[in-house]
Amino acid sequence: MSVPRRILLTTSHNPTPQMRTFCNDLARVIPSIVRVNRGKMGMTQVAEKALEHNVDRVAIIERWQGALDKIEFYQIGASGLVSVPPILCIAGIRLQREFATKKLKPIHSVVITKSVGNSLEVADFLSEIFSIPVLSEKEASAKYPVAMHVSRDAARRVQITFMLLPQKLEIGPRITLRLVMGEPNE
């Protein structure tokens, strides 16, 4: 069994309290995340911090005009951080504290599920970047306590949410994407 690859998660400079909470929520439900406060680090220092934590990938939560805007992914290359598509452009989020569940302890095992009939490359990308398997809902319920579920909402936007299994209780965070830039054609 191979060791899961980890990913460093941080924010752009001057994050809002909502961005910090969102990062903490993601670190709580995705076991492969190493959460680091950015502070005044430039991209070179972020790459060095990733290497210090023995991590070869980085996710940066960006903001635009004070609101969460996008999640950009990077790979550590010979010349520093190299962008890895797609870029997930955020339409909205709902934090864990907004769900009617008690405070969660960190999750140690998670799986990705996707809605039937949706061939979402986003699920496959998230599987690769976070080292999380993609399974059917039935298989997932038998083996995992939490699922990262990828689906489409009524407006056909990609939605990523986290649910306790087998009861399918949404625990958050919920991420609704307005655009997936660099996504292969579906």
C-alpha atoms as an extended CHARMM CRD file, in Angstrom:
* protein
*
       186  EXT
         1         1  MET       CA              0.0000000000        0.0000000000        0.0000000000  PROA      1               0.0000000000
         2         2  SER       CA              1.4690000000        3.3430000000       -1.0360000000  PROA      2               0.0000000000
         3         3  VAL       CA              1.7770000000        6.2820000000        1.3160000000  PROA      3               0.0000000000
         4         4  PRO       CA             -0.7690000000        9.0090000000        0.4690000000  PROA      4               0.0000000000
         5         5  ARG       CA              0.7430000000       12.1760000000       -0.9470000000  PROA      5               0.0000000000
         6         6  ARG       CA              0.1790000000       15.2730000000        1.1310000000  PROA      6               0.0000000000
         7         7  ILE       CA             -0.5950000000       18.8120000000        0.0170000000  PROA      7               0.0000000000
         8         8  LEU       CA              0.2450000000       22.1270000000        1.6690000000  PROA      8               0.0000000000
         9         9  LEU       CA             -2.7720000000       24.4370000000        2.0300000000  PROA      9               0.0000000000
        10        10  THR       CA             -2.4190000000       28.1600000000        2.5730000000  PROA      10              0.0000000000
        11        11  THR       CA             -4.0640000000       31.4630000000        1.5820000000  PROA      11              0.0000000000
        12        12  SER       CA             -3.1700000000       34.5620000000       -0.3690000000  PROA      12              0.0000000000
        13        13  HSD       CA             -1.7590000000       37.4850000000        1.6130000000  PROA      13              0.0000000000
        14        14  ASN       CA             -4.0860000000       39.1990000000        4.1290000000  PROA      14              0.0000000000
        15        15  PRO       CA             -6.7220000000       36.4580000000        4.3930000000  PROA      15              0.0000000000
        16        16  THR       CA            -10.1650000000       37.2410000000        5.7500000000  PROA      16              0.0000000000
        17        17  PRO       CA            -11.4620000000       35.4080000000        8.8460000000  PROA      17              0.0000000000
        18        18  GLN       CA            -13.7640000000       33.4380000000        6.5100000000  PROA      18              0.0000000000
        19        19  MET       CA            -10.7480000000       32.2710000000        4.4600000000  PROA      19              0.0000000000
        20        20  ARG       CA             -8.9270000000       31.1170000000        7.6070000000  PROA      20              0.0000000000
        21        21  THR       CA            -11.9970000000       29.2180000000        8.8060000000  PROA      21              0.0000000000
        22        22  PHE       CA            -12.4670000000       27.6610000000        5.3600000000  PROA      22              0.0000000000
        23        23  CYS       CA             -8.8410000000       26.4530000000        5.3530000000  PROA      23              0.0000000000
        24        24  ASN       CA             -9.2740000000       24.9980000000        8.8500000000  PROA      24              0.0000000000
        25        25  ASP       CA            -12.4850000000       23.2510000000        7.7540000000  PROA      25              0.0000000000
        26        26  LEU       CA            -10.7160000000       21.7020000000        4.7590000000  PROA      26              0.0000000000
        27        27  ALA       CA             -7.7750000000       20.5890000000        6.9130000000  PROA      27              0.0000000000
        28        28  ARG       CA            -10.2480000000       18.9530000000        9.3170000000  PROA      28              0.0000000000
        29        29  VAL       CA            -11.9600000000       16.8350000000        6.6150000000  PROA      29              0.0000000000
        30        30  ILE       CA             -9.1060000000       16.0640000000        4.1990000000  PROA      30              0.0000000000
        31        31  PRO       CA             -6.3930000000       14.0230000000        5.9260000000  PROA      31              0.0000000000
        32        32  SER       CA             -3.6870000000       14.7410000000        3.3110000000  PROA      32              0.0000000000
        33        33  ILE       CA             -3.6850000000       18.5110000000        3.9900000000  PROA      33              0.0000000000
        34        34  VAL       CA             -0.8690000000       20.2780000000        5.8310000000  PROA      34              0.0000000000
        35        35  ARG       CA             -2.2890000000       23.6970000000        6.8320000000  PROA      35              0.0000000000
        36        36  VAL       CA              0.2100000000       26.5850000000        6.9980000000  PROA      36              0.0000000000
        37        37  ASN       CA             -0.4020000000       30.2660000000        7.7260000000  PROA      37              0.0000000000
        38        38  ARG       CA              1.0830000000       32.2970000000        4.8660000000  PROA      38              0.0000000000
        39        39  GLY       CA              1.9900000000       35.4780000000        6.6830000000  PROA      39              0.0000000000
        40        40  LYS       CA              4.3740000000       37.5120000000        4.5290000000  PROA      40              0.0000000000
        41        41  MET       CA              5.7710000000       34.5060000000        2.6360000000  PROA      41              0.0000000000
        42        42  GLY       CA              6.2790000000       34.9820000000       -1.0870000000  PROA      42              0.0000000000
        43        43  MET       CA              5.8150000000       32.1080000000       -3.5160000000  PROA      43              0.0000000000
        44        44  THR       CA              9.4630000000       31.0480000000       -3.1450000000  PROA      44              0.0000000000
        45        45  GLN       CA              9.0730000000       30.8010000000        0.6340000000  PROA      45              0.0000000000
        46        46  VAL       CA              5.8050000000       28.8500000000        0.1910000000  PROA      46              0.0000000000
        47        47  ALA       CA              7.7100000000       26.3510000000       -1.9870000000  PROA      47              0.0000000000
        48        48  GLU       CA             10.4440000000       26.1260000000        0.6610000000  PROA      48              0.0000000000
        49        49  LYS       CA              7.8240000000       25.5810000000        3.3860000000  PROA      49              0.0000000000
        50        50  ALA       CA              6.2900000000       22.7830000000        1.2990000000  PROA      50              0.0000000000
        51        51  LEU       CA              9.6800000000       21.0840000000        0.9530000000  PROA      51              0.0000000000
        52        52  GLU       CA             10.2540000000       21.5550000000        4.6960000000  PROA      52              0.0000000000
        53        53  HSD       CA              7.0280000000       19.5920000000        5.3040000000  PROA      53              0.0000000000
        54        54  ASN       CA              8.0340000000       16.9650000000        2.7070000000  PROA      54              0.0000000000
        55        55  VAL       CA              5.1370000000       18.0000000000        0.4520000000  PROA      55              0.0000000000
        56        56  ASP       CA              5.3520000000       18.3100000000       -3.3390000000  PROA      56              0.0000000000
        57        57  ARG       CA              2.0170000000       20.0560000000       -3.9970000000  PROA      57              0.0000000000
        58        58  VAL       CA              0.4740000000       23.3320000000       -2.8170000000  PROA      58              0.0000000000
        59        59  ALA       CA             -3.1030000000       24.6860000000       -2.8180000000  PROA      59              0.0000000000
        60        60  ILE       CA             -3.5910000000       28.4270000000       -2.3400000000  PROA      60              0.0000000000
        61        61  ILE       CA             -6.9810000000       29.9260000000       -1.4820000000  PROA      61              0.0000000000
        62        62  GLU       CA             -7.1400000000       33.3100000000       -3.2310000000  PROA      62              0.0000000000
        63        63  ARG       CA             -9.4560000000       36.2540000000       -2.6500000000  PROA      63              0.0000000000
        64        64  TRP       CA            -10.7690000000       39.0700000000       -4.8020000000  PROA      64              0.0000000000
        65        65  GLN       CA            -12.2400000000       42.2290000000       -3.3060000000  PROA      65              0.0000000000
        66        66  GLY       CA            -12.4660000000       40.6200000000        0.1390000000  PROA      66              0.0000000000
        67        67  ALA       CA            -14.3090000000       37.4520000000       -0.9060000000  PROA      67              0.0000000000
        68        68  LEU       CA            -13.1240000000       33.9210000000       -1.5820000000  PROA      68              0.0000000000
        69        69  ASP       CA            -12.3890000000       33.7730000000       -5.2870000000  PROA      69              0.0000000000
        70        70  LYS       CA            -10.4780000000       30.6570000000       -6.3070000000  PROA      70              0.0000000000
        71        71  ILE       CA             -8.3200000000       27.7080000000       -5.3600000000  PROA      71              0.0000000000
        72        72  GLU       CA             -5.1100000000       27.3860000000       -7.3350000000  PROA      72              0.0000000000
        73        73  PHE       CA             -2.9630000000       24.2670000000       -7.2730000000  PROA      73              0.0000000000
        74        74  TYR       CA              0.8040000000       24.0520000000       -7.7530000000  PROA      74              0.0000000000
        75        75  GLN       CA              3.4390000000       21.3560000000       -8.0850000000  PROA      75              0.0000000000
        76        76  ILE       CA              6.9590000000       21.8490000000       -6.7610000000  PROA      76              0.0000000000
        77        77  GLY       CA              9.2410000000       22.0410000000       -9.8120000000  PROA      77              0.0000000000
        78        78  ALA       CA             12.9330000000       22.6920000000      -10.3640000000  PROA      78              0.0000000000
        79        79  SER       CA             12.2450000000       26.4210000000      -10.6690000000  PROA      79              0.0000000000
        80        80  GLY       CA              9.7500000000       26.6890000000       -7.7950000000  PROA      80              0.0000000000
        81        81  LEU       CA              5.9620000000       26.4320000000       -7.9010000000  PROA      81              0.0000000000
        82        82  VAL       CA              4.4030000000       25.4250000000      -11.2260000000  PROA      82              0.0000000000
        83        83  SER       CA              0.6500000000       25.9290000000      -11.7250000000  PROA      83              0.0000000000
        84        84  VAL       CA             -1.4070000000       22.7440000000      -12.1540000000  PROA      84              0.0000000000
        85        85  PRO       CA             -4.7960000000       23.1460000000      -13.8690000000  PROA      85              0.0000000000
        86        86  PRO       CA             -7.6400000000       23.3590000000      -13.2750000000  PROA      86              0.0000000000
        87        87  ILE       CA             -8.2260000000       26.4870000000      -11.2230000000  PROA      87              0.0000000000
        88        88  LEU       CA            -11.4020000000       26.1760000000       -9.1420000000  PROA      88              0.0000000000
        89        89  CYS       CA            -13.2800000000       29.5070000000       -9.2280000000  PROA      89              0.0000000000
        90        90  ILE       CA            -15.5910000000       29.7690000000       -6.2220000000  PROA      90              0.0000000000
        91        91  ALA       CA            -19.1900000000       30.9990000000       -6.4470000000  PROA      91              0.0000000000
        92        92  GLY       CA            -19.8490000000       30.4620000000       -2.7420000000  PROA      92              0.0000000000
        93        93  ILE       CA            -19.0220000000       28.4130000000        0.3090000000  PROA      93              0.0000000000
        94        94  ARG       CA            -20.8330000000       27.2510000000        3.3870000000  PROA      94              0.0000000000
        95        95  LEU       CA            -18.6010000000       26.6220000000        6.4110000000  PROA      95              0.0000000000
        96        96  GLN       CA            -18.8620000000       23.6960000000        8.8250000000  PROA      96              0.0000000000
        97        97  ARG       CA            -20.2060000000       25.9380000000       11.5810000000  PROA      97              0.0000000000
        98        98  GLU       CA            -23.2340000000       26.7070000000        9.3690000000  PROA      98              0.0000000000
        99        99  PHE       CA            -24.3590000000       23.0650000000        9.4410000000  PROA      99              0.0000000000
       100       100  ALA       CA            -26.3900000000       21.6420000000       12.3290000000  PROA      100             0.0000000000
       101       101  THR       CA            -23.6900000000       19.2120000000       13.4090000000  PROA      101             0.0000000000
       102       102  LYS       CA            -21.5000000000       19.1550000000       16.4640000000  PROA      102             0.0000000000
       103       103  LYS       CA            -17.8550000000       20.1720000000       16.1650000000  PROA      103             0.0000000000
       104       104  LEU       CA            -15.9440000000       17.4930000000       14.2960000000  PROA      104             0.0000000000
       105       105  LYS       CA            -12.6850000000       15.8990000000       15.2120000000  PROA      105             0.0000000000
       106       106  PRO       CA            -10.1700000000       15.6530000000       12.3510000000  PROA      106             0.0000000000
       107       107  ILE       CA            -11.1040000000       12.9810000000        9.8100000000  PROA      107             0.0000000000
       108       108  HSD       CA             -8.5350000000       10.2490000000        9.1860000000  PROA      108             0.0000000000
       109       109  SER       CA            -10.1110000000        8.5810000000        6.1780000000  PROA      109             0.0000000000
       110       110  VAL       CA            -12.1400000000       10.1130000000        3.3270000000  PROA      110             0.0000000000
       111       111  VAL       CA            -13.3440000000        9.0140000000       -0.0980000000  PROA      111             0.0000000000
       112       112  ILE       CA            -14.6810000000       10.8670000000       -3.1370000000  PROA      112             0.0000000000
       113       113  THR       CA            -18.1090000000       10.0260000000       -4.5300000000  PROA      113             0.0000000000
       114       114  LYS       CA            -19.8280000000       11.6160000000       -7.5050000000  PROA      114             0.0000000000
       115       115  SER       CA            -23.4050000000       11.7870000000       -8.6810000000  PROA      115             0.0000000000
       116       116  VAL       CA            -24.5460000000        9.1050000000      -11.0970000000  PROA      116             0.0000000000
       117       117  GLY       CA            -24.7930000000       10.3940000000      -14.6510000000  PROA      117             0.0000000000
       118       118  ASN       CA            -22.2020000000       13.1360000000      -14.1170000000  PROA      118             0.0000000000
       119       119  SER       CA            -18.8340000000       12.3980000000      -15.6620000000  PROA      119             0.0000000000
       120       120  LEU       CA            -17.1290000000       15.0340000000      -13.5600000000  PROA      120             0.0000000000
       121       121  GLU       CA            -13.4350000000       15.3320000000      -14.3010000000  PROA      121             0.0000000000
       122       122  VAL       CA            -13.2990000000       17.5520000000      -11.2050000000  PROA      122             0.0000000000
       123       123  ALA       CA            -13.7670000000       14.4380000000       -9.0340000000  PROA      123             0.0000000000
       124       124  ASP       CA            -10.8820000000       12.7110000000      -10.8230000000  PROA      124             0.0000000000
       125       125  PHE       CA             -8.6640000000       15.7890000000      -10.4290000000  PROA      125             0.0000000000
       126       126  LEU       CA             -9.4720000000       16.0630000000       -6.7040000000  PROA      126             0.0000000000
       127       127  SER       CA             -8.7110000000       12.3590000000       -6.3420000000  PROA      127             0.0000000000
       128       128  GLU       CA             -5.2890000000       12.8530000000       -7.9090000000  PROA      128             0.0000000000
       129       129  ILE       CA             -4.3510000000       16.0760000000       -6.1060000000  PROA      129             0.0000000000
       130       130  PHE       CA             -5.4950000000       14.9740000000       -2.6200000000  PROA      130             0.0000000000
       131       131  SER       CA             -4.6480000000       11.2480000000       -2.9990000000  PROA      131             0.0000000000
       132       132  ILE       CA             -8.2410000000       10.2130000000       -2.2580000000  PROA      132             0.0000000000
       133       133  PRO       CA             -9.9320000000        7.2800000000       -4.0210000000  PROA      133             0.0000000000
       134       134  VAL       CA            -13.1460000000        7.6780000000       -6.0460000000  PROA      134             0.0000000000
       135       135  LEU       CA            -15.7580000000        5.0230000000       -5.2100000000  PROA      135             0.0000000000
       136       136  SER       CA            -19.4570000000        4.4670000000       -5.6860000000  PROA      136             0.0000000000
       137       137  GLU       CA            -21.6510000000        5.6230000000       -2.8020000000  PROA      137             0.0000000000
       138       138  LYS       CA            -22.3840000000        1.9980000000       -1.8570000000  PROA      138             0.0000000000
       139       139  GLU       CA            -18.6870000000        1.0320000000       -1.7150000000  PROA      139             0.0000000000
       140       140  ALA       CA            -17.8310000000        4.2410000000        0.1330000000  PROA      140             0.0000000000
       141       141  SER       CA            -20.4690000000        3.6940000000        2.8400000000  PROA      141             0.0000000000
       142       142  ALA       CA            -19.0270000000        0.2890000000        3.6440000000  PROA      142             0.0000000000
       143       143  LYS       CA            -15.4130000000        1.4430000000        4.0490000000  PROA      143             0.0000000000
       144       144  TYR       CA            -15.2000000000        5.1600000000        4.8740000000  PROA      144             0.0000000000
       145       145  PRO       CA            -16.6290000000        7.4930000000        7.5610000000  PROA      145             0.0000000000
       146       146  VAL       CA            -16.7110000000       10.6030000000        5.3310000000  PROA      146             0.0000000000
       147       147  ALA       CA            -17.2390000000       11.3040000000        1.6300000000  PROA      147             0.0000000000
       148       148  MET       CA            -16.2620000000       14.3220000000       -0.4330000000  PROA      148             0.0000000000
       149       149  HSD       CA            -19.2580000000       14.3190000000       -2.7720000000  PROA      149             0.0000000000
       150       150  VAL       CA            -18.9510000000       15.9900000000       -6.1890000000  PROA      150             0.0000000000
       151       151  SER       CA            -22.1890000000       16.8030000000       -7.9950000000  PROA      151             0.0000000000
       152       152  ARG       CA            -23.9830000000       19.5700000000       -9.8480000000  PROA      152             0.0000000000
       153       153  ASP       CA            -26.5310000000       21.9220000000       -8.2910000000  PROA      153             0.0000000000
       154       154  ALA       CA            -29.8090000000       23.0720000000       -9.8860000000  PROA      154             0.0000000000
       155       155  ALA       CA            -27.9000000000       25.7430000000      -11.8630000000  PROA      155             0.0000000000
       156       156  ARG       CA            -25.5200000000       22.9970000000      -13.1810000000  PROA      156             0.0000000000
       157       157  ARG       CA            -22.5680000000       24.3800000000      -11.2020000000  PROA      157             0.0000000000
       158       158  VAL       CA            -20.1120000000       21.9040000000       -9.7180000000  PROA      158             0.0000000000
       159       159  GLN       CA            -20.6750000000       21.4740000000       -5.9900000000  PROA      159             0.0000000000
       160       160  ILE       CA            -18.2780000000       19.8010000000       -3.5640000000  PROA      160             0.0000000000
       161       161  THR       CA            -19.5800000000       18.8640000000       -0.1490000000  PROA      161             0.0000000000
       162       162  PHE       CA            -18.5750000000       16.6060000000        2.7210000000  PROA      162             0.0000000000
       163       163  MET       CA            -20.9340000000       14.0420000000        4.2520000000  PROA      163             0.0000000000
       164       164  LEU       CA            -20.8380000000       11.5630000000        7.1250000000  PROA      164             0.0000000000
       165       165  LEU       CA            -21.4220000000        8.0280000000        5.9280000000  PROA      165             0.0000000000
       166       166  PRO       CA            -23.5400000000        5.9300000000        5.8360000000  PROA      166             0.0000000000
       167       167  GLN       CA            -26.2480000000        8.3820000000        6.9670000000  PROA      167             0.0000000000
       168       168  LYS       CA            -25.3150000000       10.9500000000        4.2420000000  PROA      168             0.0000000000
       169       169  LEU       CA            -25.4070000000       13.7990000000        6.7650000000  PROA      169             0.0000000000
       170       170  GLU       CA            -23.8130000000       16.9150000000        5.2970000000  PROA      170             0.0000000000
       171       171  ILE       CA            -21.1020000000       18.2570000000        7.6040000000  PROA      171             0.0000000000
       172       172  GLY       CA            -19.4550000000       20.8460000000        5.3690000000  PROA      172             0.0000000000
       173       173  PRO       CA            -17.7570000000       22.7100000000        4.1070000000  PROA      173             0.0000000000
       174       174  ARG       CA            -19.7720000000       23.0400000000        0.8990000000  PROA      174             0.0000000000
       175       175  ILE       CA            -18.0500000000       24.6430000000       -2.0790000000  PROA      175             0.0000000000
       176       176  THR       CA            -20.0120000000       25.8110000000       -5.1080000000  PROA      176             0.0000000000
       177       177  LEU       CA            -17.8960000000       26.5530000000       -8.1670000000  PROA      177             0.0000000000
       178       178  ARG       CA            -18.7930000000       29.2030000000      -10.7230000000  PROA      178             0.0000000000
       179       179  LEU       CA            -16.1460000000       28.0350000000      -13.1540000000  PROA      179             0.0000000000
       180       180  VAL       CA            -13.4840000000       25.3760000000      -13.5300000000  PROA      180             0.0000000000
       181       181  MET       CA            -10.7210000000       26.9610000000      -15.6150000000  PROA      181             0.0000000000
       182       182  GLY       CA             -8.5710000000       24.5430000000      -17.5590000000  PROA      182             0.0000000000
       183       183  GLU       CA            -11.0140000000       21.6710000000      -17.1040000000  PROA      183             0.0000000000
       184       184  PRO       CA            -11.1030000000       19.0630000000      -19.8750000000  PROA      184             0.0000000000
       185       185  ASN       CA            -14.2930000000       19.1320000000      -21.9380000000  PROA      185             0.0000000000
       186       186  GLU       CA            -17.1000000000       17.1800000000      -20.2960000000  PROA      186             0.0000000000
